[in-house]
Amino acid sequence: MDSQQIEELAARWLARRDGSDWSERDEAEFQAWVGESTAHMVAFVRLEAAWKQAKRLKALSAGVPPGQVPAPENWQLTPFFDKRDPGQGPVSDFPAFPSASSQQQPETPDAGAGAPPDTGTRGRHRKRQPLRAIAAGFLLAVAGSLAWYVWQTEPDYSTPVGGLSSVPMPDGSKVTLNTDSEIRVAVTENERRVELRQGEAFFEVAKDPSRPFVVIVGKKRVVAVGTAFSVRRNGDDVRVAITEGRVRIEDAADRSTAPDAVDDKVLTLSAGSIARATDAGVLVQQKPIPEIQSDLSWRTGYLIFRDTALADAIAEFNRYNVRKILIEDPNVAAIRVSGKFRSTQFEAFVRLLEEGFPVRARIVDGQIVLTDSRSATNAVAPEQN
């Protein structure tokens, strides 16, 4: 039996259980069906949660004042049904709710297995059958929207030190999380929002002009419609690099500014821009897009350096590794390096430094300390494990 058939049976059980003629025998058979497999239990629990939400719909209020839910037996009073003679029951174009003992065969080969039994006369159930069919169909429709509901509960995503993760979003956008990073996602009908709590993330935004894509990072908001950019957070300091499209940087506390308004607190940037925003202001630098792409090579697990000061290269390596590298000598910190390295293979990087530069590495209190090998003090300095 496939998942659709299981959900159909779960919907029938739920609709029947809400009837007034639920018996101990029904309960026993229902519990037996639920206990047959985890899939049965999951399908029923999911639909039951959706049904509880559905009870709040005004369409089923039956004239009851707002804030109150009518009893299930009063649902036939809703304006969706034609109020005829009580003996005829509500009018509906939906098929009747089938029972296991009915002579009519189920539409699916396995639908009869585990279906709720008929514990009374057919005439006795006639008034409730159309409503139950509507309930079952409605439950299946609502179940399909539960995934969207889950995305609106603001899930958190994070990576450990040295980790890398891709987070797909329901609108088609994708977020790539760098090492030791954390985000919170919230997608609504009016906005797609990601809060960057720490670390760095690269955003590939699906085009949707009606729903801006907003990254909250510290005291800043980075707003885009359809673009690709990275955001890196260091406390309240923010670095934004745009590889495609345009983004807008604004103060998070001021959300009233129109997209095209001129405001000294709003800055619009295009592809090739790198912005560094602090409390003191925003500094913008222009770079060729291939160079920015190279700076974002962490997305493939590599770090690329181009005539980079060793102090800066070490700072990057330390982001991806628990064991840190320290530089004691200013002469070593000023060494310029170039190359492509695995972000988590710091040992290989240190070995290359020792082989190609006047650098000596020692382990001190669990950390790697780099000093100038030409210094006289290094000849007698002991190593500590």
N, C-alpha and C positions, 0 to 999 in steps of 0.2 A: 504494500500500500504506500503510495507516494505522499509527500507532505501536504499537497492540496486536499487529497481525500481525508487525511487525518484532521486537517483544519475544518473540513466540512462536518465531520462527525463531532468534533469538539463544539462547533457552533450549534449543532442539533442538541447535544447534551445540555449546553448552557441555556438555550432557549426553553427546553423542556423543564429544566430544573427551576426556572423562574415561574413556571405555571403553578396553579393552586392545587393540582392533583398529584404532586410529587409524593411518592410512597416510600416505605422502607425498602421494598423490593427494588424500586428504581435506584435508591441510594446505593444498595449493595452491588447492583449490576454496574452502576456508574463507577464505583470505587474499583471494581474488578477491571473495567476498561482502562481507567487511568493507570492502574498498576501494571498493565501489560508491558508498557515501555516508557522510557523517559520522553520520547517524542510526543506521546499522548499527553503526558502531564504538562510539558512545556507549552504545547498548543493550547490546552485548556486554560492554563494560567494567563497566557498572553491575551487570549480573547476575553477572559473574564475581566482583566484590567481595562481593556478597551470598552467593554460593555458598561462598566461603572462610569467611565467618562461619558459615554453616550447618553446615560440617563440624565445628564445635565442639559441636553439639547432642548432648545425651546420648542422644537417641532414635536416633542413628546410630552410637553408640559401639560396638555389637556386642560388649559385654562387655569392651572394652579398658579398662585402668585409666585413671582421670581424668588429664587432661593430655596424653593421646595421642590421635591421630586415626587411625582405621582406614583402610587403603587402600581406594580406591573399589571394588575387586573384592570386598571383604568386607562391603559395606554390606547385602547380602542376608541377613546373619546377624542383623540387628536383630530384636528381638521383634515388630516390626510386621508381619513376614511369617510365614507358616505354613511351618515347616521340613518339607518333603516330600522325596520322592525327588529327588536332585540333578538327575536328568534332566528332571524336570517344571518345575523353576525355582520361584521365589517366586510366591505367589498374591496377586493384587491385582484390585480391581474397576475400576481405571483402564484406559483404552484403551491399546492398544499404541502404542509410538513409531513413527510412520510414516516410511518411507524414500521417497526420490524415485523409486526404480525399482519400488516396490510397485504392484500393480494397483489398490489402494484409492486413490480420489481424495481429495485434501486437502479439509478442511471449508470452507476459505475460498478464494475464486477465485484469489488471488495466492499462496497458501501454498506452491504447488509451485515457484514461481520462487525460486531461490537456496537451496532446501532441501538438506540434506546428502545425498549419494548413498548407495546401498546397495552396499557393497563386498564382500559375502559372501552366503552362503545364508541364507534366512529362518530355518531351524532353528538355525543357529549363533547368531543374535541373539535367539532366543526368550527365553532366560533373562534378558537384560538389558532387553528392551523395556518391561516393566511398571515396572521401577525407573526407567528413563529418563523415562517419562511422569510418574511421581511427582516426579522431580527437576525436570522442566520446569514442572510446575504449582506446585511449591514455590518455584521461583525467581521466578515471576511474582508470587506472593503476597508474598514477601519484598521484592521491588522496590518494592511499594506502600508499604512501611514505611520506605524509605530516606529519604524527606523528613523523617520524624520523627527519624531518627537524626541528620540534618544539624542540626536545631534543638538537639540536645543537645551539639553540639560548641562551644557558647558563641561564636557569631559576634559581631563588633563592628560597631557602627553609629555614624556620626559626621556632623556637619554643619560646614561652614566658617563663618567670620564672616559674618553676614547670612543664613545658610542656614536652611531650615526643611524638616523631613522627617517623613513618617509611616511608622511601622514596624509592620506587622501581625504578630501572633503566632499560632502554630498553635492556641492554645486559644480564639481569638476576641477576645482583648484587643487593644488598639491603643495604641501609644506615639507621641506627637508630640514630636519633638526640636526644641528652640529653637536659636538661634544658638550656634556654637562649643561644641557639646555632644558627649558621647561616652558610649555605654552598651555593656555586654556582657550578652547574653541567654543564659540557660540554663533550659530547660524539662525537668523530669523527671516521673516518675509521682507524686512526693510534693510537689513544690514548683515554683512558677514564680518564677524569680529574675532580677532585673535589677540590675546594678551600674552606678550613675551615677558615672562617673569624673570628669566635669566638666560644667558648664553646667546646663541645665534641661530637664525633660521633663514632659509631661502624660500621665497614665495613665488609660485607660478600661478597667476590669478586668471581664472576663467572670466571671459568678458560678460558682464551683466550690468549695464548702465543704471538699471533701476535699483541695484543693491551694491553700494560701495563696499570695497574690501578694506577694512580698517585694522591696523596693527597698533595696539596700545602698548607703549614701551615707556615706563617711567612717567615723566610729565609730558610726553610727546605722543601725538597720533600721526601715523603714516597712513595716508589714504590713497587707494588706487582703484581703478575700475577693471582694466585688463592689462596686466604688465608682468614683469619678472624683476625681482629685486631681493636684496638681502638686508636684514636688520641685525645688528649686533649690539648687545647691551653690556655695559660695564657700570653697574650702579645706575645712576641717572644719566650717564653719558651714553649717547646713541650714535651709531655709525650706520648709514644707509648707503648702499651701492645699487644703482639701477642699471640693468643690462637690457631692458626692453620697456618701451612705453614711457609713461609719466607717473609720478607720484606727488603727493602733496604732504608737506610736513607742517604740523600746526600744534599749538598747545592743547593738551588733553583737557584742560579746564575750560577752554573756549570752544564750544561745539556749535555756535550759532552762525559762524561765518559761511557765507554761500561759496560754492566751489569756485566761481569766477570773480569773487570779490577781491579788491585790493586791500591788503591788510599787512601791517608790518610783522604780524605774528604768524603769517602763512607764507610758506615758500614752496613753489612748484618747481620740480626738477625733472629733467628728461634723461633718456638713456645716455650713459657715459659719465654721469655725475656721481660723485662720492661726497656725502655730506656728513659732517661731524657736528652733532648738536649737544650743547651743554647748557647750563643755566646762564652762562655768559653770552651765548649766541650760537649761530650756525655758520660753520666754515665749509664752503663748497669748493671741490677740486674736480677738474675735468680730466678724464683719462680715456684712452682708446678702449673700446668695448672688449677687444681680445685681452687686453691687460687686466681689465676687471674680471673677466672670466677666469684668467689665470689666478687671480687673488682668491677666487672662490673654488679653487681646486680641491678644497677639503671635501666637497660633495662626492669626490671619487676616492677619498681616503688618502690623498697625497697633499703635501705641502710643497709649494714651488717658491724658491727664493731667487731673486735677481739682484745681484750686488747688494745684498741686505746685510746690515750690521749684525754681527753674531748675537749681540744682546737682544735684538728684535727676533731673530730666528729662534733663540732659546726660549723667549717668552711664548712664541707660538707652540713649540714642542711641549712646553709645560701645561698648556691647555688640554692636551690629549693624553697625558700620562700622570699616574699617581706619584711615581718617583720623580722628584723635581731636579732640575739642573741649575746650579748656581755658578755665577762668575765672580771671582774674587779680585781679579786683576783688570784694571781699566784697559790695558793694552789688548787683552783678550777680547773684551767686550767690543772693541772697535774693529776687529777683524771683519772683512767683507766676505760673504759667502754667496754662492749661486748653486742651484741644482734642484732636483726633484727627489723628495724623500717620503717614505711611508710615515704617516703622522704618529703611529704608535711604535715605530721601530727606532726609539731614541738611542739604544745601545749602538746600533750600526752607525748612526750619525756621529756619536761621540768617538767611535773608533776612527772614522774618516778624519775627524778633526785632529786627532793625535797623529795620524799618519801624514797629513798634508800641511799642518800648521804647527807653530811652536806652542802647542797646548798640551798640558798634562791633566789627566782626569783622576780624581781620587774619590773614594766613597767615604763620606763623613756623616755619621748619624743617619744612615739610610739615604742620603742625598748625594748626587754627583757634583763635585766641586771642580771647576775648571780654573786652572792657573797657568801662568806663563812658564813654560818648561825651561826657559833661559834664566829664570830667577834662581839665585843661590839658595834661597830658603827651601825650594822644592827638593833639593838634593837630600835633605835630612828630614823632611816632613813625613811623619808616619801615616799610613793609611788606617782607617778605622772602619770596621765592618758593622 
